[in-house]
Each structure stands twice: as structure tokens, then as C-alpha cells.
Amino acid sequence: MAETFSTHPPARPKVEIMKPKPPRRQLTNDRYVIRLGTTNFTERYYRDRAGWVKISARGRKFRLTAEQVLNHLLPAFAGIKPNLIIQVEYTAAAAKD
């Protein structure tokens, strides 16, 4: 019987390297704190169980609807108001009441 030779290398078994999965983050509204301000003042916006809250530069607490939060933030995102600083911070724990 004649021997057959192949020009192809022998097939290697497929090896999959299992990488550990990063911890799953909950990307819900109550996990973020939004800071809006300039060099002289900063306002904070966050969501708690009852709804959206604004903490003014003087420390006063106001309840807001989602539409009101957007009305405060969108001009800054669009660049209409110059020199505004916007920071969004993720927190692992949900915002407290």
C-alpha cells in the first residue's frame, strides 16, 4: 500500500482562553451623580427613590422632574452656555434618600 503525504500541517485542537468576566455594573439612573458648574459654583443632580434631586451651590435641596433636569443640562451639553463644566460620576452604590 502506498503512503500518502499531505502538504497541510496537522490540525491543531481549538484552544479557548477563558478570561474572567469583569464585575457587572448596574447602569441605572440612581448610580450617577451629575455635577454642573463653573470655577465659582457647582450644582449636583442625582436620582433617589422619590425622583430627581438638585443640590444648589448654596446647599439647598430641590425636587425636579426628569424634564427639568434635561432643561438644566442640555444647554451645557450643546455648548450654548460657555465655560460650564460637566462631570458625571458613577457610584457603585445607589444614591441614598
DACORJO-V957811 format. One line per field, one symbol per residue. ss: DSSP state (@ for helix, = for strand, . for the rest). psi: psi as a letter, one per 30 degrees, with the letter a starting at -180 (. if undefined). burial: b if it has 9 or more other C-alpha atoms within 8 Angstrom, else e. A space follows every 10 residues. Layout:
BEGIN
ss = ???
psi = ???
burial = ???
END
This chain:
BEGIN
ss = .......... .......... ........@@ @======... .=======.. =====..... ====.@@@@@ @@@@@@@@.. ....====== .......
psi = kkkkkkfklk kkkkkkkjkk klkkkjileg gkkkkkaaff lkkkklkaef akkkjlffgk kkklleeeee feeeeeefge jlgkkkkkkk keklkl.
burial = eeeeeeeeee eeeeeeeeee eeeeeeeeeb bbbbbbbbee ebbbbbbbee bbbbbbeeee eeebeeeebe eebebbeeee eeebebeeee beeebee
END
